[in-house]
Amino acid sequence: MTGLFSLPRPIFFRKVPPMFSLESKIAVVTGGGSGIGLAISKMFAQQGAIVDILEVDEEAGEAAVKEIAETGGTASSHVCDVTLPNKVRETFDKISSSRGKIDCLINNAGIAHVGNVITTTEEDFERVLSVNVKGVFNCLKAGVGHMQSAGGSIVNIASTVSVMAIDDRFAYSASKGAVLTMTYAVARDFLKNNIRCNAILPARIHTPFVDGFIEKNYP
């Protein structure tokens, strides 16, 4: 039977190939000590990458390195506030000098905020954009600088709110929209240097940070 209400033909899937190797790749993961960043750091290490975690929380970074080492991976942690351009530049220079290169950058560090345009204060707005936009800018600037000669891959963690609205996320939506458009700009500007720049737009992921944020703001 054919037509609008006919059953679809069965789909036969080919065997999924093994996950690609990141053997000996140098990967920088911001906010890699918890949540999505920690999961990325662990997976990259499992695939053979040497992971350098940038964390504002020293204890979280060290705990992540220990966890990765226990499963046979290689990682280091660097205390770094991504909102500080000089500190970011120094950290990337240190990593590149010790490792010899930087192959991958995952811009994951970020913060959230609840509020609409009326309830969001100037201080709130500046704080969110400082981490989520300026922080990504600082790391892009430093990371691309070390990738121009040999190429590399960048993944920016944006959000579904980059392209759609949800209630009471004015500042956060603005910041993640900026992350998406910065991704487009870097991808276009540095394609000639063999640098790929992509964004992931996740919806809500129940990490410890998100669960704590929900508990605090939606009791």
N, C-alpha and C positions, 0 to 999 in steps of 0.2 A: 504494500500500500504506500502511495506517495501523496504528498500534499502537505498542507500547513500543520496537520496534527499527526503526521506519521512519526514513528519512532526513529531516532537517529541510528545510523549505521554503527556497528561496534568499532571502537578505536583500538588498534593494536599498537602498543608502545614498544619501542626498542629498549633494550637493556641500557640503563643509565650508566654512562662511563664513570670511572673513578674520579673523585674530586681532583682538580688540577693541583700541581705541586707548586709550593712557594719556597722550595729548597734554596737556602742561602740568600733569600731576599731580605732586605732591611726595611722593616715596616715601623712607622711611627704612628701611634694611636693616642690621640688626646682623650682625656677622661677615661683611660683604659683600665682604671682600677675598680670599676663597678658597673653593674647593669649591662647595657648594650656594648659598651666599650670593653668590658671584661670578657664578654662572650666572644667578641671579635678578636681580642688579644689571644685568648686561649685557642680559638680555631686556627688563627694564623700560625701560632707556634706548633700546633699539631700537624700542620701542613708543611713544616720545615722552615718557616720564616724566623728571623731573629727580630724580636719585638722590642721596641723602645717605647715605654709607656710614659706619657706626660700627664702628671697628676698634681692638682693643687693640694690634695689630701695625701700626705706622705705615707701614712699608715696603710691606706688603701692601695697605693702603688706597690709598696713592699709586700703586702699580702698577695697581690696579684702575681708578682714575680715568683714568690714562694710556691704558689699553687701551680704555676706553669712549670717550674723546675721539677716539681714532684711527679709530673707526667712526662718528663723527659724533654721538655722544651727549653728554649733559651730566651731570656728576657731581662731587661733592665728597666729601672724606674727613675724618672727625673722629676724633681719637684719643680713645677712650672705653672705660673698663672698666665693663661693664654691672653689675658687682656694687656699684658705688659710687653710691648714690642721688643725692647732690648733683651729681656729675659728669654723670650721666644727665639730670637735670633741667636743668642749665645747657646741655647740648648740645642738647636738644630746644627749649629757649627760644631759643637762638641760631638754630637752623634755622628755627623759626617766625617769628622776627623778620625774618630776612633774606629768606625766601621768601614770607612773608605767610600761610602756612597749612601744615598737614601733612595730606595726603590718605590716605596708606597707610603702614602699619607692618608690616614683616616681622621677626618675632622669630626669628632664625636662629642667633645666637651660642650655642655650647654646647660642652661637653667630654664625653669618654667615660671609662669606668672598667671594669676587669675585676676581678671578685671576687664571692663570695657573702656571705651575712650574717656568716659566721664570719671570713672573710679580709679583709673590708672594715673598715678602721680608722675611728675616729671622725673623724680628720682627713680621710680619703678621702671619707667621707659628707658632711661639711660643705663640702668643696671642690666636689664635684659639685653639691650643692643650691645653693650660693652662686651659681654661674654659671647653671645650668640652670633653677632655680626663682626665686631672688631676682632674678637678672638679667632674667628675663622679667617678673616682677612690677614691677621698677623701670621698665622700658620701657613696660609697659602703663599704669602709673600716669601717667607723663609723656605718653605718646601720647594716651590717652583724654582727658586734660585739655585737649589742644589740638584735639580733634575734637568736643567736646560741642556746640559751637554750630553747626557746619556739617556734621557727620557725617564718616564715613570708613570705611576698610576695614583690618582687621587680620588677618594670617595668622601663626599660630604654628607653628613647625616642631616637631612632636612626634616620634613614632616608632611603629613597630609594637609595640614593647615597652610602649607605653602601655596596651595591651589584651591582651597575651599575654606569656608568659614564655619567655626563652631562657637558656641556661646562663651563670652567672657574670656577671650584669648587675644585681646587686641595687640598687646606688645609682643607676645610670643608669635602670633601670626605674622606680624610685620617682620620680625627677625628671621623667621624661617622662609618667608618669601624672598628676603634678601639673600639667604644662603642658596636658594635655587637659582636666582639670576646671576649670582657670582659664579656658580658652577658653569652656567652657559658661557659666561664671558671668558673664564679661564680655558674652557674646552676649545673655544674658537681661537683665542689668541695664541695658544701654545700647541696646537695640533702639529704645526710645522716642526716642533721640537720633540715630537713623539711622546707627548705627555697627554694621557687620557684623564679627563676630569668628569666624574659622574656623581649623581646624587641619589640617595635612597630616601623615600618618603614614607616612613612607617606610621601606622596609626598607633594607638595606645599599646605599649608593651609593658607588661606588669613586672617591672624591675623593683628592687627595694626602694629606690628613689621615688618612683611613680606611686607605689603603694603608700609610702609615707606622706607624699604630697597630697594624695587623695584623702587620706585620713585627717590631715591637718586642715584642708580647705573645704572638705565636704563631710563634716562629722555626722 
